[in-house]
Amino acid sequence: MADLVPFPRAPRPDRPARPRPIDPEPLWRQMVGDQLRRRRHDRDETLTETAGNAGVSPQYLSEVERGLKEPSSEMIAAIAGALDTSLIELTSAVADELRQVTAAPASAAVSVTRGAFALAA
C-alpha cells in the first residue's frame, strides 16, 4: 500500500461575509398544508372525512397538510372545495400569512409586466 501524503493548503484570501437570513422562508407547500389543516380542524373533520369529500386518500391529504407533497392546483382546489372554501380564499389566506411570516429584503422588488409577476433583487 502507498503512504498518504497530505497536500499543504493554500491560504485563502479573506472573503467578505455574506449576510445570511436568520430563518429560511417557509415553502409554499408547507403554508398551504398548514392552512388546509387549520380549516379542517375548524370544521372538526377527520382526515378520512375530508379526504373522502375531496376524492383523495387520507394518506395523501396527510402528506399535503404536512407539506410533504407538492399538490397540483387541481388537487388543492378539490381539497379546498371539500372544506367549503375557494381556491382564491385559500391562496389569499396563505399569501397574507406569508407576508406576516417573512419580510422581503429592502433590495427586493415585485413588478408586474404584461400580466406576469417578476421578482427583482
C-alpha positions in Angstrom: 0.0 0.0 0.0 1.1 3.5 -0.6 1.6 6.2 2.0 -0.9 9.1 2.1 0.8 12.4 1.7 -1.2 15.5 2.8 -1.2 18.4 0.5 -0.5 21.8 2.1 -3.4 24.1 2.0 -3.0 27.3 0.1 -4.1 30.3 2.2 -7.5 31.7 1.2 -8.0 35.3 0.6 -10.4 36.8 3.0 -13.9 36.8 1.7 -16.5 39.3 2.7 -19.1 37.8 4.9 -22.4 37.2 3.1 -25.5 38.1 5.1 -27.4 35.0 5.9 -31.1 35.0 6.7 -31.9 34.2 10.2 -34.8 31.9 9.3 -35.3 30.4 5.8 -38.5 31.4 4.1 -41.2 28.7 4.5 -42.1 26.7 1.5 -45.4 27.4 -0.3 -46.5 23.7 0.1 -46.0 23.9 3.9 -48.0 27.1 4.1 -50.8 25.6 2.1 -50.8 22.5 4.1 -50.9 24.4 7.4 -53.9 26.4 6.1 -55.7 23.3 5.0 -55.1 21.6 8.3 -56.4 24.6 10.2 -59.5 24.8 8.1 -60.2 21.1 8.5 -59.7 21.3 12.3 -62.0 24.4 12.4 -64.7 22.1 10.9 -63.9 19.3 13.3 -63.4 16.9 10.4 -61.1 13.9 10.3 -58.6 13.3 7.6 -60.8 10.5 6.3 -63.9 12.6 6.1 -62.2 15.5 4.3 -60.2 13.2 2.0 -63.4 11.3 1.0 -65.1 14.5 0.1 -62.1 15.7 -1.9 -61.6 12.3 -3.7 -58.1 11.7 -2.4 -56.7 9.2 0.1 -56.3 10.1 3.7 -52.6 9.4 3.4 -52.3 11.8 0.5 -54.2 14.5 2.4 -52.0 14.0 5.5 -48.9 14.4 3.4 -50.3 17.6 1.8 -51.1 19.0 5.2 -47.6 18.2 6.5 -46.0 19.9 3.4 -44.5 16.7 2.1 -46.4 16.7 -1.2 -46.4 19.4 -3.9 -50.0 19.1 -4.9 -51.3 20.2 -8.3 -53.7 23.2 -8.5 -56.5 20.7 -9.2 -55.8 18.8 -6.0 -55.6 21.9 -3.9 -58.9 23.1 -5.4 -60.5 19.7 -4.7 -59.4 19.7 -1.1 -60.4 23.4 -0.7 -63.8 22.6 -2.1 -64.2 19.7 0.4 -63.6 22.3 3.1 -66.2 24.7 1.6 -63.6 27.3 0.6 -62.5 28.5 -2.8 -59.0 28.4 -4.2 -58.8 32.2 -4.2 -59.7 32.3 -0.5 -57.2 29.7 0.4 -54.3 31.2 -1.6 -55.2 34.7 -0.3 -55.0 33.4 3.3 -51.7 31.7 2.5 -50.3 34.9 0.9 -51.4 37.0 3.9 -49.8 34.7 6.3 -46.6 34.6 4.2 -46.5 38.4 4.3 -46.6 38.2 8.1 -44.1 35.5 8.5 -41.5 36.9 6.1 -40.3 40.4 5.4 -38.9 41.0 2.0 -35.4 42.4 2.0 -35.2 46.1 1.1 -33.4 45.3 -2.1 -36.2 43.1 -3.4 -39.0 44.5 -5.5 -42.0 43.0 -7.2 -43.1 44.3 -10.6 -45.9 43.4 -12.9 -45.3 43.2 -16.6 -47.9 42.2 -19.1 -49.9 40.4 -16.5 -46.9 38.3 -15.2 -45.1 38.7 -11.9 -41.4 39.1 -11.8 -39.1 39.4 -8.8 -36.1 41.7 -8.9 -33.4 41.7 -6.3 
